[in-house]
Amino acid sequence: MDDFLSRTEAMIAAWHGIAAPNEPARRMAADLASTIAAFEAVRDLPRFEDEPSSFEAALIETMEQPQ
C-alpha cells in the first residue's frame, strides 16, 4: 500500500507539478488502490453487451402484453 501511495504521489507530482496537500488527500489517493483492485477483479468477466440475445429475451419477457 505504501508503495502504491508513493508511486501515486510521484505521478501526481510529475504530471501536475504538485504534492499531495494534506492527509485527507493522501487517504483519498490510498483509497484508489482498493478501487483499482475492484475493477481488476471484474476484468474479463462476461459483460452485458457480450450477451445481446439475453438482453433481447429480457426485453421481450418484461414487455407489457396487450390486453
DSSP file (Angstrom, degrees, kcal/mol; ACC not computed):
  #  RESIDUE AA STRUCTURE BP1 BP2  ACC     N-H-->O    O-->H-N    N-H-->O    O-->H-N    TCO  KAPPA ALPHA  PHI   PSI    X-CA   Y-CA   Z-CA
    1    1 A M     >        0   0    0      0, 0.0     4,-2.7     0, 0.0     5,-0.2   0.000 360.0 360.0 360.0 -45.1    0.0    0.0    0.0
    2    2 A D  H  >  +     0   0    0      1,-0.2     4,-2.6     2,-0.2     5,-0.2   0.869 360.0  52.8 -62.0 -35.2    2.8    2.4    0.9
    3    3 A D  H  > S+     0   0    0      2,-0.2     4,-2.4     1,-0.2    -1,-0.2   0.921 110.0  47.6 -65.8 -43.0    4.4    1.6   -2.5
    4    4 A F  H  > S+     0   0    0      2,-0.2     4,-2.7     1,-0.2    -2,-0.2   0.932 113.1  48.8 -61.2 -45.9    1.2    2.4   -4.3
    5    5 A L  H  X S+     0   0    0     -4,-2.7     4,-2.7     1,-0.2    -2,-0.2   0.916 112.3  46.8 -62.5 -44.3    0.7    5.7   -2.4
    6    6 A S  H  X S+     0   0    0     -4,-2.6     4,-2.0     2,-0.2    -1,-0.2   0.886 113.6  48.6 -68.3 -36.4    4.3    6.8   -3.0
    7    7 A R  H  X S+     0   0    0     -4,-2.4     4,-2.3     2,-0.2    -2,-0.2   0.901 112.0  50.0 -67.2 -39.2    4.0    5.9   -6.7
    8    8 A T  H  X S+     0   0    0     -4,-2.7     4,-2.5     2,-0.2    -2,-0.2   0.931 111.4  47.6 -63.8 -45.5    0.7    7.8   -6.9
    9    9 A E  H  X S+     0   0    0     -4,-2.7     4,-2.3     1,-0.2    -1,-0.2   0.882 111.5  51.6 -62.4 -37.6    2.1   10.9   -5.3
   10   10 A A  H  X S+     0   0    0     -4,-2.0     4,-2.4     2,-0.2    -1,-0.2   0.899 110.0  48.7 -66.5 -39.7    5.1   10.7   -7.6
   11   11 A M  H  X S+     0   0    0     -4,-2.3     4,-3.0     2,-0.2     5,-0.3   0.905 110.9  50.5 -66.5 -40.5    2.8   10.5  -10.7
   12   12 A I  H  X>S+     0   0    0     -4,-2.5     4,-2.8     1,-0.2     6,-0.7   0.930 112.4  47.3 -61.0 -44.7    0.8   13.5   -9.4
   13   13 A A  H  X5S+     0   0    0     -4,-2.3     4,-1.3     4,-0.2    -2,-0.2   0.904 115.0  46.2 -64.1 -40.6    4.0   15.5   -8.9
   14   14 A A  H  <5S+     0   0    0     -4,-2.4    -2,-0.2     2,-0.2    -1,-0.2   0.918 121.7  34.8 -69.0 -43.2    5.3   14.5  -12.3
   15   15 A W  H  <5S+     0   0    0     -4,-3.0    -2,-0.2    -5,-0.2    -3,-0.2   0.857 135.3  20.4 -81.6 -36.0    2.1   15.2  -14.2
   16   16 A H  H  <5S-     0   0    0     -4,-2.8    -3,-0.2    -5,-0.3    -2,-0.2   0.556  92.2-126.1-114.9 -11.1    0.7   18.2  -12.3
   17   17 A G  S  <<S+     0   0    0     -4,-1.3     2,-0.3    -5,-0.7    -4,-0.2   0.758  73.0 107.5  72.1  23.9    3.7   19.6  -10.5
   18   18 A I        -     0   0    0     -6,-0.7     2,-0.3    -9,-0.1    -1,-0.3  -0.903  61.1-132.4-129.5 160.6    2.1   19.5   -7.1
   19   19 A A        -     0   0    0     -2,-0.3    -9,-0.1    -3,-0.1   -10,-0.0  -0.782  46.9 -81.9-105.7 155.3    2.4   17.4   -4.0
   20   20 A A        -     0   0    0     -2,-0.3     6,-0.1     1,-0.2    -1,-0.1  -0.398  46.3-146.0 -55.3 123.8   -0.5   15.8   -2.1
   21   21 A P        -     0   0    0      0, 0.0     2,-0.3     0, 0.0    -1,-0.2   0.784  60.6 -11.3 -73.7 -28.4   -1.6   18.8    0.0
   22   22 A N  S  > S-     0   0    0      1,-0.1     4,-1.8    -3,-0.0     3,-0.2  -0.937  77.1 -81.5-160.7 178.1   -2.7   17.1    3.2
   23   23 A E  H  > S+     0   0    0     -2,-0.3     4,-2.5     1,-0.2     5,-0.2   0.891 121.0  55.0 -62.4 -43.2   -3.6   13.9    5.0
   24   24 A P  H  > S+     0   0    0      0, 0.0     4,-2.4     0, 0.0    -1,-0.2   0.900 108.0  51.1 -57.9 -38.0   -7.1   13.6    3.6
   25   25 A A  H  > S+     0   0    0      1,-0.2     4,-2.1     2,-0.2    -2,-0.2   0.891 109.6  49.9 -65.1 -38.4   -5.7   13.9    0.1
   26   26 A R  H  X S+     0   0    0     -4,-1.8     4,-2.2     2,-0.2    -1,-0.2   0.896 110.3  50.1 -66.4 -39.1   -3.2   11.1    0.9
   27   27 A R  H  X S+     0   0    0     -4,-2.5     4,-2.0     2,-0.2    -2,-0.2   0.905 109.8  50.8 -64.7 -40.9   -6.1    8.9    2.2
   28   28 A M  H  X S+     0   0    0     -4,-2.4     4,-0.7     1,-0.2    -2,-0.2   0.903 110.5  49.1 -64.7 -39.6   -8.1    9.5   -0.9
   29   29 A A  H >< S+     0   0    0     -4,-2.1     3,-0.8     1,-0.2     4,-0.5   0.893 109.7  52.2 -64.5 -39.1   -5.1    8.5   -3.1
   30   30 A A  H >X S+     0   0    0     -4,-2.2     3,-1.3     1,-0.2     4,-0.5   0.847 101.1  61.4 -65.7 -33.6   -4.7    5.4   -0.9
   31   31 A D  H 3X S+     0   0    0     -4,-2.0     4,-1.6     1,-0.3     3,-0.4   0.747  88.6  73.0 -64.7 -22.4   -8.4    4.5   -1.5
   32   32 A L  H <X S+     0   0    0     -3,-0.8     4,-3.2    -4,-0.7     5,-0.3   0.840  85.8  65.3 -60.2 -31.5   -7.6    4.3   -5.2
   33   33 A A  H <> S+     0   0    0     -3,-1.3     4,-2.2    -4,-0.5    -1,-0.2   0.920 104.3  43.2 -59.3 -44.6   -5.8    1.0   -4.6
   34   34 A S  H  X S+     0   0    0     -4,-0.5     4,-2.1    -3,-0.4    -1,-0.2   0.863 113.9  51.7 -70.8 -34.2   -9.0   -0.7   -3.5
   35   35 A T  H  X S+     0   0    0     -4,-1.6     4,-2.1     2,-0.2    -2,-0.2   0.932 111.3  46.9 -65.4 -45.4  -11.0    0.8   -6.3
   36   36 A I  H  X S+     0   0    0     -4,-3.2     4,-2.5     1,-0.2    -2,-0.2   0.913 111.5  51.7 -61.9 -42.6   -8.4   -0.3   -8.9
   37   37 A A  H  X S+     0   0    0     -4,-2.2     4,-1.8    -5,-0.3    -1,-0.2   0.883 107.9  52.6 -62.0 -38.7   -8.4   -3.8   -7.3
   38   38 A A  H  X S+     0   0    0     -4,-2.1     4,-1.0     2,-0.2    -1,-0.2   0.908 111.0  46.4 -64.7 -41.7  -12.2   -4.0   -7.6
   39   39 A F  H  X S+     0   0    0     -4,-2.1     4,-0.6     1,-0.2     3,-0.5   0.895 111.3  52.0 -66.8 -39.1  -12.1   -3.1  -11.3
   40   40 A E  H >< S+     0   0    0     -4,-2.5     3,-0.6     1,-0.2    -1,-0.2   0.837 103.0  60.1 -65.6 -31.4   -9.3   -5.6  -11.9
   41   41 A A  H 3< S+     0   0    0     -4,-1.8    -1,-0.2     1,-0.2    -2,-0.2   0.810 109.7  41.0 -66.8 -29.7  -11.4   -8.3  -10.1
   42   42 A V  H >< S+     0   0    0     -4,-1.0     3,-1.7    -3,-0.5    -1,-0.2   0.440  86.0 122.4 -99.6   0.8  -14.2   -8.0  -12.7
   43   43 A R  T << S+     0   0    0     -3,-0.6    -3,-0.0    -4,-0.6    -4,-0.0  -0.376  79.3  13.7 -61.1 139.7  -12.0   -7.6  -15.7
   44   44 A D  T 3  S+     0   0    0      1,-0.3    -1,-0.3    -2,-0.0     3,-0.1   0.530  92.8 131.4  70.4   9.4  -12.7  -10.3  -18.3
   45   45 A L  S <  S-     0   0    0     -3,-1.7    -1,-0.3     1,-0.1    -3,-0.0  -0.582  74.5 -80.7 -81.5 155.9  -15.9  -11.4  -16.8
   46   46 A P        -     0   0    0      0, 0.0     2,-0.3     0, 0.0    -1,-0.1  -0.300  51.8-148.8 -56.5 138.0  -18.9  -11.6  -19.2
   47   47 A R    >>  -     0   0    0      1,-0.1     3,-1.5    -3,-0.1     4,-0.5  -0.720  23.7-110.5-108.1 160.2  -20.4   -8.2  -19.8
   48   48 A F  G >4 S+     0   0    0      1,-0.3     3,-1.4    -2,-0.3     7,-0.2   0.889 118.9  53.5 -55.4 -42.5  -23.9   -7.3  -20.6
   49   49 A E  G 34 S+     0   0    0      1,-0.3    -1,-0.3     2,-0.1     6,-0.0   0.645  95.9  69.0 -72.9 -12.1  -23.1   -6.4  -24.1
   50   50 A D  G <4 S+     0   0    0     -3,-1.5    -1,-0.3     1,-0.2    -2,-0.2   0.669 102.2  46.7 -75.7 -15.9  -21.5   -9.8  -24.6
   51   51 A E    XX  +     0   0    0     -3,-1.4     4,-1.5    -4,-0.5     3,-0.7  -0.537  62.4 157.6-124.0  64.7  -24.9  -11.5  -24.4
   52   52 A P  H 3> S+     0   0    0      0, 0.0     4,-2.5     0, 0.0     5,-0.2   0.836  74.6  59.5 -62.1 -30.5  -27.2   -9.4  -26.7
   53   53 A S  H 3> S+     0   0    0      1,-0.2     4,-2.4     2,-0.2     5,-0.2   0.880 103.6  51.7 -65.5 -34.3  -29.6  -12.3  -27.1
   54   54 A S  H <> S+     0   0    0     -3,-0.7     4,-2.3     2,-0.2    -1,-0.2   0.879 109.0  51.3 -66.4 -36.6  -30.1  -12.4  -23.3
   55   55 A F  H  X S+     0   0    0     -4,-1.5     4,-2.4    -7,-0.2    -2,-0.2   0.937 110.4  47.5 -64.5 -46.8  -30.9   -8.7  -23.4
   56   56 A E  H  X S+     0   0    0     -4,-2.5     4,-2.4     1,-0.2    -2,-0.2   0.903 111.7  50.8 -62.1 -40.6  -33.4   -9.2  -26.1
   57   57 A A  H  X S+     0   0    0     -4,-2.4     4,-2.4     1,-0.2    -1,-0.2   0.895 109.6  50.8 -63.9 -39.6  -35.0  -12.0  -24.2
   58   58 A A  H  X S+     0   0    0     -4,-2.3     4,-1.7     2,-0.2    -2,-0.2   0.894 109.9  50.4 -66.0 -38.8  -35.2   -9.9  -21.1
   59   59 A L  H  X S+     0   0    0     -4,-2.4     4,-0.9     2,-0.2    -2,-0.2   0.940 112.3  46.1 -62.7 -46.8  -36.9   -7.1  -23.1
   60   60 A I  H >< S+     0   0    0     -4,-2.4     3,-0.6     1,-0.2    -2,-0.2   0.903 111.7  52.4 -63.1 -40.7  -39.5   -9.4  -24.5
   61   61 A E  H 3< S+     0   0    0     -4,-2.4    -1,-0.2     1,-0.2    -2,-0.2   0.835 114.1  42.0 -64.1 -33.8  -40.1  -11.0  -21.1
   62   62 A T  H 3< S+     0   0    0     -4,-1.7    -1,-0.2    -5,-0.2    -2,-0.2   0.482  87.4 115.9 -96.0  -2.8  -40.7   -7.7  -19.5
   63   63 A M  S << S-     0   0    0     -4,-0.9     2,-0.4    -3,-0.6    -3,-0.0  -0.352  76.2-106.3 -64.8 146.1  -42.8   -6.1  -22.2
   64   64 A E        -     0   0    0      1,-0.1    -1,-0.1    -2,-0.0    -2,-0.1  -0.589  34.8-131.2 -71.7 129.3  -46.4   -5.3  -21.4
   65   65 A Q        -     0   0    0     -2,-0.4    -1,-0.1     1,-0.1     2,-0.0  -0.635  24.1-107.7 -82.9 138.4  -48.6   -7.8  -23.1
   66   66 A P              0   0    0      0, 0.0    -1,-0.1     0, 0.0     0, 0.0  -0.355 360.0 360.0 -63.0 144.4  -51.6   -6.4  -25.0
   67   67 A Q              0   0    0     -3,-0.0    -2,-0.0    -2,-0.0    -3,-0.0   0.438 360.0 360.0-105.0 360.0  -54.9   -7.0  -23.2
